[in-house]
Amino acid sequence: MDQSVTITPPSKGVPTKYASFSGNWAGRLEGTYEGKLAVQSVSSNGKVTVTYAWGILGDNNPGEAAGEGKIVGTTLKLGRLPNGADVSFKMMPDGTLAGTHALAGQTYTGMFIRQ
């Protein structure tokens, strides 16, 4: 992931359920494919700015995309990526994120931990 990615801590007005997504996360999809998520900013209405990076997923090339997303309940859903992938992260009770990356008819899942 681009080293210039910065995290802006949530302001005091951001609900804890949203603020808990803030920061750098890393994990492996299907236990093999590396993924990284930087939740750069979180607003009080659950909107976020992110940078998401992924390694080779099956026949798909690695990449990185910056964009926006929205937290609804316990799930952060990113806007559709330029390559057509749909990506979401569900906050688990233990503070990890359950990631789902769907692209070209394939779905990859994995757990992400705060870095």
N, C-alpha and C positions, 0 to 999 in steps of 0.2 A: 504494500500500500504506500502511496505517496507520503513521504515524511513530512510534507508541509501541512498535512491534515491537522487541524487544531480542534480541541473540544472546549466549548464555552459552557461553564457550569450553569445549571438551571437557576433562575432567579427564585427568590423566596416564595413568589406567587404561583409557582408550578407545583401542582399536586404531586405528592410522593409517588403515586402509582405511575405517573409519567416520568418524573425525574429519575426513577430507578433504571430507566433505559439508557441514560446518558453515559458516555464513555466509550472505550475501546474494547472490543470483543473479538475472540478468535475461537475457531472450532474446526471440526472436520465433518464434511457431508459424507454420509455412508461410511464413516470411519476412515476414509481415504483421502478425499478431496479437500484441500485446505480452503478455508474461508475466513474473511476478516470483515468486521463491521465497525465503523466509527460513527456513533450517534453524536454529531457535532453540536447540535442545539435542539432544545426541547421547549416548546411554548406552553402556556397555561391551558390551551385548548387541545393539546395532544399532537400538534403538528411538529414534525421534526425535519432537520436537514441531516443527511447522511452521506458517507462514502462507503461503498461496499465493494470488496474485491474477492474474486474466486479463482481457484486453480482450474486445471483441466477437469471438466465434468463429462465423462463418457467421451463422445465425439466432439464436444464443444471446447473451444479455446479458452484459456484464462483471460480475465479482464478485470476492469475496474470501472465503476460508474458512481458519479456524484448525483444526488437528487434529493427528493423530498418524500415524505411518508406521513402516515397518520397512525396514532395509537388509538385503538378502540377496545375498551375493556382491558384485557391483558395482552393484546396482540398488536404489534407494530407491522403494518403493511406498507411496503415501499411502493412508490409509483412504478409502473412497468419500466423495466430496464431497456436501453437502446437495442439490445439483442433480442428483445421479446420475452425475457424471463419475468416471471412473477415470483417475488420473494417476500416472505413474512417471518416474523420472529415472535414467539409466544413466551412471555415471562413465566417461569416455573416457580413453584413455592420455595425452592432452594436457591433462587436468585440466578439461575442459569437461563439461557435462552434456547428454546427449541426452534431451530431454523428449518425452513422449507424453501427449496429453490426448484421451481417448475419451469422447464424449457423443452420445447420440441417433443412434447408427449412423454417426457421423463420427469419424475419427481425425485429429488434428492433431499434427505433429511439428516440432521445432526444437531448435536448440542454445542453451544457456544458459551465460553466462560469469560468473565471480565478480566481484562489484562491490567 
